[in-house]
Amino acid sequence: MKNISKIILGVLAVALTMASCEDEDKFPLSVHLDDANKAAYVRAVINQSLYLVEDIADATFEATIDVPVDNVAQYDLSFTLISGSGEYDTIPLNTITEFPSNVSYTYAELAGLVGITIDDIGGGDIFQFIGTCIGKDGRFWTIDNYTGDITGQAAQRNAFAFSVLVDCAPITDVDTAGTWIADLQDTFEDGWDGAFLTFSIDGSTTAYTISAEQGGSATYDIEVPDGVVLEIFYTAGNFESEHTYQLYSPDGALYGDYGPAPGKCVN
């Protein structure tokens, strides 16, 4: 019995040691520890997080980076573009060692950093910013090693990963008044797995999808009144390679054929 007890205690000791090592390696961020062990992080306040395509060409990204606790030695800010038009490198922007500090770039400058022009930016594109903190104790803190302690606080924006979205512009290239037809397909015939297509009419939205019961397809007739602002956009779900759809404008013509893995914006 004593031997069995020793074995059990030994296994528990090894397990606790491994868990302790894993926690230490991950450096999970906590803002509630004592000052000597509190994680290093910053707050980023940006001037605007959503733009229309026509507005972003002349807009500027501005941010103020500050520290709630004086335990940050350095904050590195990088940028990349997330877009259906291609994949882009992550570009270093700023190394900040004095707080608070201001960051300012035109969106045209940011586009140039990844090798495109501002005219190449379209609805649904995301300007993605990625931050890394180096604490005064030498530890690094990134999006990969913090807990939920600093998320969800209205007074701050998560400075490890935050973004600016280019919103979908209204439909203006056809007469929008009348009946639009949306034909939706799922190649696996089990519904759209959480995805949906949204018609926004003067800001009032209706979502259309393929339910599991509908299986492989669904067709909708959407009435759009005269003189309204119409926006059409797609929200992704799971198994995006299965999803396609076509839109027909009120004149009966095919407006667009989208997917597999449709982009956010129709226009």
PyMOL commands that set and color helices and strands:
alter all, ss='L'
color gray80, all
select helices_A, chain A and resi 2-26+53-56+107-113+118-120+148-150+240-242
alter helices_A, ss='H'
color red, helices_A
select strands_A, chain A and resi 43-46+50-52+60-66+72-82+91-96+101-106+126-135+140-141+161-167+178-186+196-201+204-208+217-224+230-235+243-248+254-258
alter strands_A, ss='S'
color yellow, strands_A
deselect
rebuild
show_as cartoon
